[in-house]
Amino acid sequence: MGNRGMEELIPLVNRLQDAFSAIGQTCSLDLPQIAVVGGQSAGKSSVLENFVGRDFLPRGSGIVTRRPLVLQLINDDKEYAEFLHCKGRKIVDFEEVRKEIETETERLTGANKGISPIPIRLRVYSPNVLNLTLIDLPGITKVPVGDQPPDIEYQIRDMIMQFICRENCLILAVTPANMDLANSDALKLAKDVDIQGQRTIGVITKLDLMDEGTDARATLENRLLPLRRGYIGVVNRSQKDIDGKKDIKVALAAERRFFLSHPAYKHLAHVMGTPYLQQVLNQQLTNHIRETLPAFRSKLQGKLLALDKEAEEYRQYRPDDPSRKTKAMLQLVQHFGQDFEKKIEGSGDQVDTVELSGGAKINRIFHERFPFDLVEMELDEKELRREITYAIKNTHGVRTGLFTPDLAFEAIVKKQIVKLRGPCIKCVDMVVEELIRTVHQCTLKLASFPKLREETERIVSTRIRDQESRSKDQVLLHIDIQLSYINTNHEDFIGFTNVQQRTSQPSVKPAAGNQGAAFLRRRQIVIRKGWLTISNISIIKGGSKAYWFVLSTESLSWFKDDEEKEKKYMLPLDSLKVRDVEKTFMSAKHTFALFSTEQRNVYKDYRHLELACESQEEVGSWKASLLRAGIYPEKAGEDGESSSMDSVSMDPQLERQVESIRNLVDSYMSIVHKCTRDLMPKTIMHLVINNVKEFIHSELLAQLYTIGDQSVLMDESPEQARRREEVLRTHAALKEALDIISDISTSTASVPLPPPINTAWSQTSLGPSRRAPPPVQLGKMSPSGPGGPSRGPAPPAPGPSPQVSNSNSKSDALSQPSSRPSRAAPSIPRGCSQGPMMSM
């Protein structure tokens, strides 16, 4: 469309606001705009009415502006107003505009002085205005009135901060001249967010109401509290003029005469007044838009790119097209199957870094939890030997046996094999529970279609439960098979001959439970590393402290840190066992303990070593690792004493038979355990996991079709329908915005930002005097040109601080701190850059 010139940039932003008005505040794009900030009765509304040349804003005492008013001024041949919440309705009578603002304000805030951050959007077309976009914010108040909350001051400040903290927002700080400038809330808030002063424009109102003998010349000459963009003075209508319906054009003429005739301001008359302020705002907003447009375009492109894929998916879906619904259902079911398989196989696109899940959790059940449960279900040594003794005696009956009876061995072995049913069934239950949890996680992507998700979960969960029953039957069949025949000819079984030789040889019997780690011990490998806290050390000796532990097949060592340079202690694993420690109400961690079965000290003067973890799951993992190293859990009733019979006196032959059968049972049960540990994962994988994966890929879709009307399955949830519409609207608005920006060329020249000035005033509190200091050297003022003045009265960049020749002048206040305490800066709300977006 060619180069329209910089005068089209403000209408460009208005068009962008129109593009975003359809999507509300969901698109956090920061459009360039001007926010009008000031205290109550500072004259903000009068300044805006002077711009328009009409009375259209609510008037009254107390807080009148209770919602932000986004005011777009558009130069046009006709004069009318239009609200965006009543789009298409052109209002010619500006009294109706006032009533509509009051009605719309009370609709959200009530009639008793409440406030709301949701803006009212008003567009005014007139031949008497320049293109401009401003936001009239509620005046800063101190005391709540009516039903206002006690923290009304902080609510208003936070609302103002949400607008002015954005880098694309110019700040029009309005301060009445009859108020001490150092106490200006508007300037203080502006300084909090615009430290360099690049976005703040000062406006001084009520110059005609100053006390006789005082003036604001130093302020308007930008010498008292300098701003980089300077100050502009205006004279508004008094309350008497407003009540008397004084015409704004007459008021503007009176304002012009005031500046031309006042001895303190007549040399500044060409850069003062409402018309000049409007020109400056038009020019500076235009320049500001030009400066921010490239970054704004990049932000638009980034948001559009982020929404492209999702918008394309929504665009292809047609709620009223059965074929589209069928295709969408096929894709969703296919993705569900892929996600489930990835969760199990461990090749998912999104890897969980918080906890184990899916295939990793099942792997842990197979190789840590299940072996640990097998060991935990064993009886204590005393009870086992007692059972063997009774079995031998009952087998012999009235006779005295000369040989070790086979039947006693088989009876004890079968009783031990039967106990395997509990851990095996528990293993199946844990795997099934994790599978159902995985199915639930994978159906999260189907949340847009609640009925489809519900039926998918139901069908797959039913299949898992069916296979669970088959798997448990197979596991119990495996136990029954082990019971049906005791194979004493197994190659790993030691046999009666070997066991008798072993029994007759005087040798030290290893600690119970540690034989399984013999192979690992020979290999000398590290099993696990990690942080543990030694919790049973007294405060006198240093108290609880975390160390880096290294568990190997021979020892448990701990170091000062994970660099493993400074070793604190090395604990041999011989004759160690592990027991649980009850968690006390004073303890925040989960604890387990290591102790010696030989009643010796484990660590220095301590009979046991208490180690603490952050979670119970971590405790279980460490206990499983200790089990691999041959450190078994304590059995019920075990007290660390010798496992010999203490209540039944046995003859030496019976003792040898008991020891022989005990060793035979150990040997044979190790074979059964090894076989069971190998077959359990294979059985569950074949009958449950692989079967369910195959079912999802081959039969799930057919099961869904048998339900009936597929269109019901693909009915969107209300939340999804809203999300789809919102994404499509946002995507369309972003594309339209980029098209609008592409119509504009920003290669035209603009007036550069004035150089930095001294901002030391922000650290200094000024006295209450309003009398102007003696004049100082100023930069040369440039009168307004045909296109409006290129710059306000801001002087060229001064030195480090303003210097005043007269030491007795009032301007010494610039370097003399006041005795009054400085006011605390208001808090800037978190994430203000993501605050509510002003969009039209």
C-alpha positions in Angstrom: 0.0 0.0 0.0 3.0 2.2 -0.1 4.6 4.6 2.3 1.8 6.4 4.1 4.1 8.4 6.2 4.5 8.5 10.0 1.2 10.2 10.4 -0.4 6.9 9.8 1.3 5.1 12.7 -1.2 6.0 15.4 -4.2 4.8 13.3 -2.1 1.7 12.7 -2.0 1.0 16.4 -5.7 1.7 16.6 -6.3 -0.9 13.9 -4.1 -3.3 15.8 -6.2 -2.7 18.9 -9.3 -3.5 16.8 -7.6 -6.7 15.6 -7.0 -7.8 19.2 -10.3 -6.6 20.6 -11.9 -9.9 19.6 -9.6 -11.9 21.8 -9.9 -9.8 24.9 -6.9 -9.9 27.2 -5.6 -13.4 26.3 -2.9 -12.0 24.0 -0.3 -10.3 26.1 1.0 -8.0 23.4 2.2 -4.6 24.5 0.8 -2.0 22.2 2.3 1.5 22.3 0.1 3.9 24.2 0.0 6.8 26.6 -1.1 6.4 30.2 -2.4 9.4 32.0 -1.4 9.3 35.7 -2.1 11.7 38.6 -3.8 12.2 41.9 -7.5 12.8 42.4 -8.6 16.3 41.1 -5.2 16.8 39.4 -7.0 17.8 36.2 -6.5 14.7 34.2 -10.1 14.6 32.9 -10.1 18.3 32.1 -7.0 17.8 29.9 -8.7 15.0 28.0 -11.8 17.0 27.5 -9.8 20.0 26.2 -8.2 17.6 23.7 -11.7 16.6 22.4 -13.3 20.0 22.8 -16.4 18.4 24.4 -17.7 17.7 27.9 -18.0 13.9 28.0 -16.3 12.6 31.1 -18.0 12.0 34.5 -17.7 14.7 37.1 -18.0 14.8 40.8 -16.3 14.6 44.2 -14.0 11.9 45.3 -12.9 9.1 42.9 -14.8 9.5 39.6 -12.6 7.5 37.2 -13.1 4.0 38.6 -12.2 2.0 35.5 -9.4 2.6 32.9 -10.7 4.5 29.9 -8.9 3.8 26.7 -9.5 6.9 24.6 -8.7 6.8 20.9 -8.8 10.3 19.2 -9.1 10.1 15.4 -9.0 13.0 13.1 -12.1 12.9 10.9 -14.5 15.2 9.0 -17.4 14.2 11.2 -17.7 14.4 14.9 -19.1 11.4 16.9 -18.1 8.8 19.5 -18.3 5.1 19.5 -17.8 2.5 22.3 -16.3 -0.8 21.4 -18.8 -2.6 23.6 -21.5 -1.0 21.5 -19.7 -1.2 18.2 -21.6 0.3 15.3 -23.6 2.7 17.5 -22.5 6.3 16.6 -23.2 8.7 19.5 -23.4 12.4 18.4 -24.6 13.8 21.8 -21.6 13.7 24.1 -23.9 13.9 27.1 -24.9 10.3 26.2 -21.2 9.4 26.2 -20.9 10.6 29.8 -24.0 8.6 30.8 -22.7 5.4 29.0 -19.4 5.7 30.8 -21.1 6.0 34.1 -23.5 3.1 33.3 -20.7 0.8 32.1 -18.6 1.7 35.2 -21.4 0.9 37.6 -22.1 -2.4 35.8 -18.8 -3.9 37.0 -17.9 -1.8 40.1 -21.3 -0.9 41.6 -22.6 2.5 42.5 -20.5 3.0 45.6 -17.0 3.9 44.5 -15.6 0.5 43.8 -12.8 0.1 41.1 -12.1 -2.4 38.3 -9.0 -3.0 36.1 -11.2 -3.9 33.1 -11.0 -1.0 30.7 -13.8 0.9 28.9 -12.8 1.5 25.2 -14.0 4.8 23.6 -13.2 6.1 20.2 -13.8 9.8 19.3 -13.9 11.0 15.7 -13.5 14.8 15.3 -11.9 17.4 13.0 -10.6 19.2 16.1 -8.3 16.4 17.3 -5.0 14.9 16.3 -4.5 11.2 16.1 -3.8 10.1 19.7 -4.4 7.1 22.0 -4.5 7.7 25.8 -5.5 5.7 28.8 -7.2 7.7 31.6 -6.4 5.8 34.9 -8.1 6.2 38.3 -6.7 9.0 40.4 -4.4 8.1 43.2 -6.3 8.2 46.5 -5.3 7.8 50.2 -8.5 7.2 52.2 -11.2 4.7 51.2 -14.8 5.9 50.9 -18.1 4.2 50.5 -17.7 0.4 50.1 -14.1 0.7 48.9 -11.7 -1.8 50.5 -9.2 -0.6 53.1 -6.3 -1.2 50.7 -7.9 0.9 47.9 -4.7 3.0 47.7 -2.6 -0.1 46.9 -5.2 -1.5 44.5 -5.1 1.7 42.5 -1.3 1.8 42.6 -1.0 -1.8 41.4 -3.5 -1.1 38.6 -1.5 1.9 37.5 1.7 -0.1 37.7 0.3 -2.8 35.4 0.1 -0.2 32.7 3.1 2.1 33.2 5.7 -0.6 33.8 5.4 -1.7 30.2 8.3 -0.5 28.0 5.9 0.5 25.2 3.8 2.9 27.4 4.5 6.6 27.6 3.6 8.1 31.0 1.8 11.4 31.1 2.4 12.5 34.7 -0.2 15.2 35.6 0.6 17.4 38.7 -1.3 20.5 39.8 0.9 23.6 40.1 -0.5 24.4 43.6 1.1 21.2 45.0 4.7 20.7 45.9 6.3 19.0 42.9 8.5 16.8 45.2 5.3 15.3 46.6 3.8 14.4 43.3 2.6 10.8 43.4 2.5 10.7 39.6 6.1 11.6 39.2 7.1 9.2 42.0 5.3 6.3 40.3 6.8 7.2 37.0 10.3 7.3 38.5 9.8 3.8 40.0 9.3 2.2 36.6 11.1 4.7 34.3 14.4 5.2 36.0 16.1 6.8 33.0 13.1 9.1 32.4 12.8 8.1 28.7 9.1 7.6 28.8 7.8 10.3 31.2 6.2 13.6 30.0 5.3 16.1 32.8 2.0 18.1 32.7 1.5 21.0 35.1 -2.2 22.0 35.6 -3.9 24.7 37.6 -1.2 27.3 37.0 -3.9 30.0 37.4 -4.7 28.9 40.9 -1.2 29.4 42.4 -0.8 31.7 45.4 0.0 35.3 44.6 3.7 35.9 44.3 4.5 32.3 43.3 4.9 30.7 39.9 6.0 27.4 38.3 8.6 28.9 36.0 11.5 26.8 37.3 9.4 23.6 36.8 8.3 24.5 33.3 11.8 25.5 32.4 12.8 21.9 33.5 15.2 23.2 36.2 13.5 22.2 39.4 12.9 18.4 38.9 14.2 17.8 35.4 12.5 15.3 33.1 14.1 14.2 29.8 11.0 15.0 27.9 10.3 18.2 29.9 7.1 19.8 31.3 4.2 21.4 29.6 1.8 23.8 31.4 -2.0 23.9 30.8 -4.8 25.9 32.2 -8.1 24.0 32.6 -11.6 25.3 33.3 -12.5 25.9 36.9 -15.4 24.2 38.6 -17.3 27.4 38.2 -16.7 27.4 34.5 -17.8 23.8 34.2 -21.0 24.4 36.2 -21.6 27.5 34.0 -21.2 25.4 30.8 -18.3 27.5 29.6 -17.4 26.5 26.1 -14.1 24.7 25.8 -13.1 26.8 22.7 -13.5 29.9 24.8 -11.5 28.3 27.6 -8.7 27.5 25.2 -8.6 31.1 24.1 -8.5 32.2 27.7 -5.6 29.7 28.3 -3.7 31.3 25.4 -4.2 34.8 26.8 -3.1 33.6 30.2 0.3 32.4 28.9 0.9 35.4 26.7 0.1 37.9 29.5 1.7 36.2 32.5 5.1 37.7 33.2 6.6 34.4 34.3 5.3 32.4 31.3 5.0 34.7 28.3 8.5 33.7 27.1 7.3 30.1 27.1 3.8 30.8 25.7 4.7 29.1 22.3 5.4 25.8 24.1 2.6 25.9 26.6 -1.1 25.1 26.4 -3.5 22.3 25.5 -3.0 22.6 21.7 0.7 22.4 22.1 0.4 19.4 24.5 -1.7 17.6 22.0 0.8 18.2 19.2 3.7 17.0 21.4 1.8 13.9 22.5 0.9 13.1 18.9 4.5 13.5 17.8 6.1 11.6 20.7 3.6 8.8 20.5 4.3 8.6 16.7 8.0 8.5 17.4 7.6 5.9 20.1 5.5 3.7 17.9 8.2 3.9 15.2 10.9 2.9 17.6 9.0 0.0 19.1 7.5 -1.3 15.9 10.4 -3.7 14.8 10.4 -5.4 18.2 6.6 -5.5 18.2 6.7 -7.2 14.8 9.1 -9.8 16.0 6.9 -10.5 19.0 3.9 -10.9 16.8 5.8 -13.3 14.6 6.9 -15.4 17.5 3.4 -15.7 18.9 2.0 -16.6 15.5 4.7 -19.3 15.0 3.9 -20.8 18.5 0.2 -21.0 17.5 0.6 -22.2 13.9 0.5 -26.0 14.6 -2.3 -25.9 17.1 -4.4 -23.6 14.9 -3.9 -25.8 11.9 -5.2 -28.8 13.9 -8.2 -26.9 15.0 -8.8 -25.6 11.5 -9.0 -29.1 10.1 -11.5 -30.2 12.7 -15.1 -29.5 11.9 -17.6 -30.2 14.7 -20.5 -30.6 12.2 -18.6 -32.8 9.7 -18.9 -36.6 10.4 -16.0 -37.5 8.1 -13.7 -35.0 9.9 -14.8 -36.4 13.3 -13.9 -39.9 12.1 -10.5 -38.9 10.9 -9.8 -37.0 14.1 -10.8 -40.0 16.2 -8.5 -42.3 14.1 -5.6 -39.9 14.7 -6.3 -39.6 18.4 -6.5 -43.3 18.9 -3.3 -43.8 16.9 -1.5 -41.2 19.0 -2.8 -42.8 22.2 -1.3 -46.1 21.2 2.0 -44.5 20.3 2.2 -42.6 23.5 1.4 -45.7 25.5 4.1 -47.7 23.8 6.6 -44.9 24.3 5.8 -44.7 28.0 6.5 -48.4 28.4 9.5 -48.7 26.1 11.1 -45.5 27.4 11.3 -43.5 24.1 8.8 -40.8 24.9 9.2 -37.3 23.4 8.7 -35.8 26.9 10.9 -37.4 29.6 9.7 -37.1 33.1 12.4 -35.7 35.3 10.4 -35.6 38.6 9.6 -39.3 39.2 9.8 -42.8 37.7 6.8 -43.7 35.6 5.7 -46.2 33.0 8.3 -48.7 31.9 11.0 -47.4 34.3 8.6 -47.9 37.3 7.8 -51.5 36.1 11.5 -52.2 35.6 12.1 -51.2 39.2 9.2 -53.4 40.4 10.7 -56.4 38.5 14.3 -56.0 39.7 14.2 -54.3 43.0 10.8 -54.5 44.7 10.0 -58.1 43.8 13.4 -59.6 44.8 13.2 -57.7 48.0 9.7 -59.0 48.8 10.9 -62.5 48.1 13.6 -62.1 50.8 11.3 -60.4 53.3 8.7 -63.2 53.3 11.3 -65.7 54.8 10.8 -66.9 58.4 13.5 -66.4 61.0 16.2 -69.0 61.5 14.9 -70.4 64.8 11.4 -71.1 63.4 12.8 -72.7 60.3 15.1 -75.1 62.3 12.3 -75.9 64.7 10.0 -76.9 61.7 12.8 -79.0 60.3 13.2 -80.8 63.6 9.5 -81.6 63.9 9.4 -82.7 60.2 12.3 -85.1 60.8 10.8 -86.6 63.9 7.3 -86.9 62.4 8.8 -88.6 59.4 10.5 -91.3 61.5 7.5 -91.9 63.7 8.2 -94.4 66.4 11.4 -95.4 64.8 14.8 -93.9 65.3 16.0 -92.7 61.9 19.6 -93.6 60.8 19.5 -91.4 57.6 18.3 -87.9 56.7 14.7 -88.3 55.5 13.8 -87.1 52.0 10.2 -86.5 53.0 11.2 -84.0 55.7 13.2 -82.0 53.1 10.3 -82.0 50.6 7.8 -80.9 53.3 9.9 -77.9 54.3 10.7 -77.0 50.7 7.0 -77.1 49.6 6.0 -75.0 52.6 8.6 -72.4 51.5 7.5 -72.5 47.9 3.8 -71.9 48.8 5.0 -68.7 50.5 6.0 -67.4 47.1 2.4 -66.8 46.1 2.1 -63.6 48.1 5.1 -61.7 46.6 4.2 -63.0 43.1 0.6 -61.8 43.2 1.8 -58.5 44.8 4.2 -58.0 41.8 1.4 -58.5 39.3 -0.8 -56.0 41.3 1.9 -53.4 41.3 2.5 -53.7 37.5 -1.2 -53.6 36.7 -1.6 -50.5 38.9 1.3 -48.8 37.1 -0.2 -49.7 33.7 -3.6 -48.2 34.6 -1.8 -45.0 35.8 0.1 -44.9 32.5 -3.1 -45.3 30.5 -4.6 -42.4 32.4 -1.6 -40.2 31.7 -1.7 -41.1 28.0 -5.4 -40.2 27.7 -4.8 -36.7 28.9 -4.4 -35.7 25.2 -8.0 -36.9 24.7 -9.3 -34.5 27.4 -10.8 -32.4 24.6 -13.3 -35.2 24.0 -14.5 -36.4 27.4 -16.7 -39.3 26.1 -13.9 -40.6 23.9 -11.4 -40.4 26.8 -13.8 -42.1 29.2 -14.6 -45.0 26.8 -10.9 -45.4 25.9 -9.9 -45.7 29.5 -12.7 -48.1 30.3 -11.9 -50.4 27.4 -8.2 -50.5 28.0 -8.5 -50.8 31.7 -11.0 -53.7 31.3 -8.5 -55.4 29.0 -5.7 -54.9 31.6 -7.9 -56.4 34.3 -8.7 -59.4 32.1 -5.0 -60.0 31.4 -4.3 -59.5 35.1 -6.5 -62.4 35.9 -4.8 -64.6 33.3 -1.4 -63.5 34.5 -2.2 -64.4 38.1 -3.5 -67.8 37.0 -0.3 -68.4 35.2 1.8 -67.3 38.2 -0.2 -69.6 40.5 0.3 -72.4 37.9 4.0 -71.8 38.0 3.9 -72.2 41.8 1.9 -75.4 41.5 4.4 -76.7 38.9 7.2 -76.1 41.4 5.2 -77.9 44.1 4.4 -80.9 41.8 8.0 -82.1 41.5 11.0 -81.4 43.7 13.9 -81.9 41.3 16.9 -83.0 43.4 18.9 -83.7 40.3 19.2 -80.1 39.3 22.7 -79.1 38.3 22.8 -76.3 40.9 21.5 -78.4 43.7 24.2 -79.5 46.2 22.7 -82.9 46.9 22.7 -85.1 50.0 26.3 -86.3 49.5 27.8 -82.8 49.3 25.7 -81.5 52.1 26.8 -84.2 54.5 30.4 -83.5 53.6 29.9 -79.8 54.2 28.2 -80.5 57.5 31.0 -82.8 58.7 33.7 -80.2 57.9 34.4 -77.7 60.8 34.0 -74.4 59.1 32.7 -71.0 60.0 29.2 -70.6 58.7 28.7 -67.3 56.9 26.0 -64.9 58.1 22.6 -66.0 57.1 21.5 -64.3 53.9 24.9 -63.3 52.7 25.6 -66.3 50.5 23.8 -64.8 47.6 26.3 -62.0 47.3 29.4 -64.3 47.1 29.7 -63.9 43.3 29.3 -60.2 43.5 31.9 -60.0 46.3 34.5 -61.8 44.2 33.9 -59.3 41.4 34.4 -56.2 43.6 31.8 -53.9 42.0 30.1 -50.7 43.1 26.4 -51.2 43.5 25.1 -47.7 44.4 26.1 -44.2 45.2 24.1 -41.4 46.8 23.5 -39.0 49.7 22.4 -40.3 53.1 22.1 -38.6 56.5 23.6 -40.3 59.6 20.9 -39.5 62.1 21.9 -41.2 65.3 25.0 -39.2 66.1 24.6 -37.1 69.2 24.6 -33.3 69.1 27.8 -33.3 71.2 29.6 -35.3 68.5 28.4 -33.2 65.7 24.8 -34.2 65.2 23.1 -35.5 62.1 25.0 -34.8 58.9 24.7 -35.8 55.2 27.5 -37.7 53.5 28.1 -39.2 50.1 27.7 -43.0 50.4 29.3 -45.6 48.1 27.9 -49.2 48.5 30.1 -51.9 47.0 30.1 -55.7 47.2 32.6 -55.6 50.1 31.9 -52.4 52.1 29.8 -49.4 52.7 31.9 -46.2 52.6 31.0 -42.6 53.0 32.8 -39.4 52.0 32.5 -35.7 52.8 31.1 -34.9 49.3 30.5 -36.5 46.0 34.0 -35.8 44.8 35.0 -38.9 46.9 38.3 -37.4 48.0 37.9 -37.3 51.8 36.8 -40.7 53.1 35.1 -40.5 56.5 34.7 -44.3 57.2 34.5 -47.7 55.6 32.1 -50.3 57.0 32.6 -54.0 56.1 29.4 -55.8 55.1 30.1 -59.1 57.0 27.3 -60.1 59.3 25.3 -56.9 58.7 21.5 -56.7 58.4 19.0 -53.9 57.9 15.9 -53.0 59.9 13.2 -50.3 59.6 13.2 -47.4 62.1 9.8 -45.9 63.0 9.5 -42.3 61.9 9.0 -39.9 64.9 6.9 -36.7 64.8 10.2 -34.8 65.2 11.7 -36.4 62.1 11.2 -35.0 58.6 13.0 -37.9 56.9 12.5 -41.7 56.6 15.1 -43.8 58.3 16.5 -47.4 58.3 19.3 -48.9 60.4 22.2 -51.3 59.9 23.2 -53.6 62.7 25.5 -56.6 63.3 24.2 -60.1 63.9 27.3 -60.7 66.1 26.3 -58.0 68.6 29.4 -55.9 67.8 29.6 -52.1 67.3 28.9 -51.1 63.8 30.3 -47.6 63.8 32.6 -46.4 66.5 30.6 -46.6 69.8 27.3 -47.3 68.1 25.6 -50.7 67.9 23.6 -49.6 64.9 23.9 -47.0 62.2 20.8 -45.0 61.4 20.6 -43.7 57.8 17.9 -41.2 56.7 16.4 -40.5 53.2 14.1 -37.9 51.9 11.3 -40.3 50.9 10.0 -43.8 51.7 10.6 -44.8 48.1 14.2 -43.9 48.4 14.5 -46.0 51.5 13.1 -49.0 49.6 15.5 -48.4 46.8 18.5 -48.4 49.2 17.2 -51.6 50.9 17.0 -53.3 47.5 20.6 -52.2 46.8 21.7 -53.5 50.2 20.0 -56.8 49.3 22.1 -57.1 46.2 25.2 -56.6 48.4 24.1 -59.5 50.6 22.6 -57.4 53.5 19.3 -58.9 54.2 16.4 -57.5 56.2 15.9 -58.4 59.8 13.3 -61.2 60.3 10.5 -61.1 62.8 11.6 -62.2 66.2 15.3 -62.0 65.3 17.5 -60.6 68.0 21.0 -61.3 66.6 21.7 -64.3 68.8 22.8 -67.7 67.7 20.2 -69.6 65.7 20.7 -72.9 67.5 17.8 -74.5 69.3 17.4 -73.1 72.8 14.3 -75.0 74.0 14.8 -78.5 72.6 17.7 -80.7 73.5 18.9 -82.6 70.4 21.3 -85.4 70.1 24.3 -84.9 67.7 22.8 -87.1 64.9 19.6 -85.1 64.9 21.6 -81.9 64.9 23.5 -83.1 61.8 20.2 -84.0 60.1 18.7 -80.6 60.8 21.8 -78.8 59.5 21.8 -81.0 56.4 18.2 -80.3 55.6 18.7 -76.6 56.3 21.5 -76.4 53.8 19.5 -78.4 51.3 16.5 -76.1 51.7 18.8 -73.1 51.1 20.2 -74.7 48.0 16.9 -75.7 46.5 15.1 -72.5 47.4 17.9 -70.4 45.7 17.1 -72.4 42.5 13.4 -71.7 42.9 14.0 -68.0 43.6 16.2 -67.7 40.7 13.7 -69.4 38.4 10.8 -67.3 39.8 12.7 -64.0 39.5 13.4 -64.9 35.9 9.9 -66.1 34.9 7.8 -63.4 36.7 8.9 -60.5 34.4 8.5 -62.7 31.4 5.1 -63.9 32.3 3.8 -60.4 33.1 5.4 -58.9 30.0 3.8 -61.6 27.7 0.4 -61.8 29.2 -0.2 -58.3 30.3 2.0 -55.6 28.9 2.7 -56.9 25.4 -0.9 -58.1 25.1 -2.3 -54.7 26.0 0.0 -53.0 23.5 -1.1 -55.3 20.8 -4.8 -54.8 21.8 -4.5 -51.0 21.6 -3.0 -51.1 18.1 -5.3 -53.8 16.7 -8.6 -53.9 18.6 -9.2 -50.7 20.5 -10.6 -48.8 17.5 -13.0 -51.7 16.7 -14.1 -51.7 20.3 -14.9 -48.0 20.1 -16.9 -48.5 16.9 -19.1 -51.1 18.6 -20.3 -48.5 21.1 -22.7 -46.9 18.7 -22.8 -43.4 17.4 -19.2 -42.3 16.9 -20.2 -38.6 16.7 -21.1 -38.8 20.3 -17.6 -39.9 21.2 -16.2 -36.9 19.4 -18.3 -34.2 21.1 -16.0 -31.5 22.4 -16.0 -30.5 26.0 -17.2 -26.9 26.6 -13.6 -25.9 27.7 -12.2 -27.4 24.5 -14.7 -25.6 22.3 -13.8 -22.3 24.0 -10.1 -23.1 23.6 -10.4 -23.9 19.9 -12.4 -20.7 19.2 -9.9 -18.6 21.3 -6.8 -20.1 19.5 -8.4 -19.5 16.0 -9.4 -16.0 16.9 -5.9 -15.2 18.3 -4.2 -16.7 15.3 -6.4 -14.7 12.9 -5.8 -11.5 15.0 -2.1 -12.1 14.9 -2.1 -12.6 11.1 -4.2 -9.5 10.6 -1.9 -7.5 12.8 1.1 -8.6 10.8 -0.7 -7.7 7.6 -1.5 -4.2 9.0 2.2 -3.7 10.0 3.4 -4.8 6.6 1.3 -2.0 5.0 3.4 0.7 6.8 6.9 1.8 6.0 8.8 3.2 9.0 11.7 4.6 7.0 10.6 8.2 7.5 12.5 10.5 9.8 11.5 11.3 13.3 12.7 13.7 16.0 15.3 11.9 18.2 14.8 11.5 22.0 16.3 14.3 24.0 19.7 13.6 25.6 19.8 12.4 29.2 19.5 14.9 32.0 20.5 14.9 35.6 18.1 12.7 37.7 19.6 13.3 41.1 16.4 14.9 42.2 14.9 11.4 42.7 17.1 11.0 45.7 16.4 14.4 47.2 13.2 15.7 48.9 12.5 19.3 48.2 11.2 22.0 50.5 7.6 23.3 50.2 8.5 26.6 48.6 7.0 27.2 45.1 8.8 30.5 44.3 10.9 30.3 41.2 14.7 30.4 41.6 16.8 32.9 39.8 17.0 32.2 36.1 19.9 30.1 34.8 21.4 29.5 31.4 18.8 27.6 29.3 19.1 26.0 25.9 17.6 28.0 23.1 13.9 27.4 22.6 12.7 26.4 19.2 9.4 27.8 18.1 6.8 25.4 16.7 7.2 24.8 13.1 4.5 23.9 10.5 4.4 20.3 11.7 4.3 21.2 15.4 7.4 21.9 17.6 10.0 19.3 17.5 10.7 19.4 21.2 9.4 20.7 24.4 11.2 23.1 26.7 13.7 20.5 27.9 17.2 22.1 27.8 20.2 20.4 26.3 22.0 17.9 28.5 23.5 19.7 31.5 26.5 18.7 33.5 26.5 16.4 36.5 24.1 18.6 38.5 22.5 22.0 37.9 24.5 24.9 39.2 22.9 28.1 40.5 25.0 31.2 40.8 23.0 32.8 43.7 23.8 30.8 46.9 20.9 32.4 48.7 18.4 31.3 46.1 15.5 29.0 46.8 17.1 26.6 44.3 19.5 25.5 47.0 16.8 23.0 47.8 18.2 20.9 45.0 21.2 20.2 47.1 19.8 20.5 50.6 17.8 17.4 51.8 14.6 18.1 53.6 14.0 17.1 57.2 10.8 15.3 56.2 11.2 11.5 55.8 11.2 10.2 52.3 8.1 8.4 51.1 8.4 4.6 50.4 8.2 3.6 46.8 5.1 1.6 45.9 5.7 -2.0 45.1 5.8 -3.0 41.4 3.5 -6.0 40.9 5.3 -9.2 39.9 5.2 -10.1 36.3 4.0 -6.6 35.4 5.2 -7.1 31.9 2.6 -9.9 31.6 -0.2 -7.8 33.2 -3.6 -7.3 31.6 -3.3 -6.1 28.1 -5.1 -3.1 26.8 -6.5 -4.1 23.5 -9.2 -2.6 21.4 
